[in-house]
């Protein structure tokens, strides 16, 4: 254990050399006058805890530190103290209203995870490399109970501090650089669409205090700033892929080519002849429709990771349309047309919730997420009933394994709703629905899945098993006019018997449920 006093501020090197925490320039100490003018700050015994990203565990080290009692900076949530540790100036941070060390641990873990993404980013040989200051937890167990004992510490970063983005979109600076925003985009794909590092800020390309949004719902990791899919959507709403994004091979995020909808109308086309730039220069524009497949395919697996983000962006537009708010985020205008565009893209990229919501909107039905209805009703020409437009989305959901969508597709084929009458296809989808229900143990498990509850709203989506069996009996009894399905009275009779047996079981089940309360069964 030792502490030889402050030596120099941490400053990252710029240009082609990667800024590393151990590569410091021996510049004049900006706090030297401060340290010499104030009464000596006593040494304290402390525990320094560091997070290992690869091992996912904490390591502990005893150190001697000096921490000034009075803060030198205060923010909305945190207070900063000057500190001296390992011959270097440090910043010791604590929350003003939350003394729980778990919040500080979350911040440290977040910064070290961001640092690991920076290493992966640098391995791709970008024009300018990036890094994050190493952060750790400092605990002072011997302090009086009235004094703060837990801090998040990092080496003091000296220089011209720039904030490139926030946790809810871009920050408008005089100079918009490619590297910080391309790095955020990179982290989204590097994590398999599970995380994105935003709130990029620091000196040159040495960053601190990032925020990570996670795609997993209900997670409590990464503090109150973790806005989940909503935060991811807000990033991509204002992000325009630049030349560095293209150099890294990142998938462009589709933006509507419709004019007059504000910041979210641009879409940059990849220019194979352009060299990577870091000056924010605009690239060419191209209609997004040319870059979004009409149906999901195996060759488009990389783009499919964006489907949930597009759905979240559609939800953002819908909520703000309903609330009559002008902007959904930083310089991104609220627009029902934009919302429908992103809902369409989410469905085209395989998002079953998006497909079912569009089916409901085209059928003038209220989607389960009712706020989405505002997208169709707020257009200059509101969406009208269009069964033909709804049917492909119902079919897509059926092909993705939604049982109630299977019965709906069969129902539509049987009656020619939005498609031509096709007895063979109706039989196929009724049988597929029965098989899927048997595998999933019928109604109990189906009712727990959100997409199944959404599909209940569709025509034929609430068909009971005996109704599906009766439908099969009718189809086999009549056959098809074009001869593709020959009449089969024997099969029709068998399905009719099965339908009666299933209906009887349903009646007995309903009767037992009605009798249960009177028998004292909870």
Order of alpha helices (4+ residues) and beta strands (2+ residues): alpha-beta-beta-beta-beta-beta-alpha-beta-beta-beta-beta-beta-beta-alpha-beta-beta-beta-beta-alpha-alpha-alpha-alpha-beta-beta-alpha-alpha-alpha-alpha-alpha-alpha-alpha-alpha-alpha-alpha
